[in-house]
Amino acid sequence: MLEVAFDSGERFNLPCEYLRVHSPSAEVQGHGPGQQGLVAGKRGVNIDAIEPIGNYGVLLRFSDGHATGIFSWSTLYDLGVNQERNWKAYLEALEKNGLKREP
């Protein structure tokens, strides 16, 4: 779990799996509109390291070796605000594609 707090007083607890499957990396987001990928099998993933990237955001190094895609503060805020909706859509996409959360 990654806890992120903002100056507004808002605080979000973002599970590692949620962050991994919503990474801002090209692997997940693609290289253009409509090219998003669906990442499955990440239920037990963890964060091994968090590296600050200036004042812009953080690079999360995941236990599955994924370490691309910088999580800007605005991205983390958006993931926090929309966590319930995003997670529901992710689970529905997994089911629709016959994929599982388990590795």
C-alpha positions as CSV (number, residue, x, y, z in Angstrom):
1,M,0.0,0.0,0.0
2,L,1.2,3.5,-0.9
3,E,-0.2,6.3,1.2
4,V,-0.2,9.7,-0.6
5,A,-1.2,12.9,1.1
6,F,-1.8,16.2,-0.6
7,D,-1.7,19.8,0.6
8,S,-5.5,19.9,0.3
9,G,-5.7,17.4,3.2
10,E,-6.8,14.6,0.9
11,R,-5.1,11.3,1.6
12,F,-5.3,8.1,-0.5
13,N,-4.2,4.6,0.3
14,L,-3.3,3.0,-3.1
15,P,-2.7,-0.7,-3.3
16,C,0.5,-1.8,-5.1
17,E,-1.4,-4.0,-7.5
18,Y,-3.7,-1.0,-8.4
19,L,-0.7,1.2,-9.1
20,R,1.1,-1.5,-11.1
21,V,-1.9,-2.1,-13.4
22,H,-2.5,1.6,-13.8
23,S,1.2,2.6,-14.4
24,P,1.7,5.6,-16.6
25,S,4.2,3.5,-18.6
26,A,3.9,2.8,-22.3
27,E,3.4,-0.9,-21.4
28,V,0.1,0.0,-19.8
29,Q,-0.9,3.2,-21.4
30,G,0.4,2.5,-24.9
31,H,1.9,5.1,-27.2
32,G,-1.3,6.8,-28.2
33,P,-5.1,7.0,-27.6
34,G,-6.8,3.6,-27.6
35,Q,-3.6,1.7,-27.2
36,Q,-3.9,0.9,-23.5
37,G,-2.8,-2.5,-22.4
38,L,-4.5,-4.8,-19.9
39,V,-2.0,-6.1,-17.3
40,A,-3.0,-9.3,-15.4
41,G,-1.5,-11.5,-12.8
42,K,-0.2,-8.8,-10.5
43,R,-2.1,-9.6,-7.3
44,G,1.0,-10.1,-5.1
45,V,3.1,-7.4,-6.6
46,N,4.8,-5.0,-4.2
47,I,6.8,-1.8,-4.4
48,D,10.6,-2.4,-3.9
49,A,11.7,1.2,-4.1
50,I,10.3,4.7,-4.5
51,E,12.6,7.3,-6.2
52,P,11.7,11.0,-6.2
53,I,11.8,12.6,-9.6
54,G,12.5,16.3,-8.7
55,N,9.3,18.0,-7.5
56,Y,7.4,16.3,-10.4
57,G,6.6,12.9,-8.9
58,V,8.0,9.5,-8.2
59,L,9.3,6.4,-10.0
60,L,8.0,3.2,-8.4
61,R,10.1,0.1,-8.8
62,F,7.8,-2.9,-8.5
63,S,8.7,-6.4,-7.3
64,D,8.0,-7.9,-10.8
65,G,10.8,-5.8,-12.3
66,H,8.6,-3.1,-13.7
67,A,10.3,0.3,-13.3
68,T,9.1,2.5,-16.1
69,G,6.6,5.3,-16.0
70,I,6.9,8.2,-13.7
71,F,3.9,8.7,-11.4
72,S,3.4,12.5,-11.4
73,W,1.6,14.0,-8.4
74,S,-1.3,14.8,-10.6
75,T,-1.4,11.1,-11.8
76,L,-1.4,9.9,-8.2
77,Y,-4.1,12.3,-7.3
78,D,-6.2,11.2,-10.2
79,L,-5.7,7.5,-9.3
80,G,-6.8,8.3,-5.7
81,V,-9.9,10.3,-6.6
82,N,-11.0,7.7,-9.2
83,Q,-9.8,4.6,-7.5
84,E,-13.2,2.9,-7.0
85,R,-14.3,3.5,-10.6
86,N,-10.9,2.5,-12.1
87,W,-10.7,-0.7,-10.0
88,K,-14.2,-1.7,-11.0
89,A,-13.4,-1.1,-14.7
90,Y,-10.2,-3.1,-14.4
91,L,-11.9,-6.1,-12.8
92,E,-14.6,-6.0,-15.5
93,A,-11.9,-5.9,-18.2
94,L,-10.1,-8.9,-16.7
95,E,-13.3,-10.9,-16.6
96,K,-14.3,-9.9,-20.1
97,N,-10.9,-11.1,-21.4
98,G,-10.7,-14.3,-19.3
99,L,-7.7,-13.0,-17.3
100,K,-7.0,-13.3,-13.6
101,R,-5.4,-11.1,-10.9
102,E,-3.3,-14.1,-9.7
103,P,0.1,-14.6,-11.2
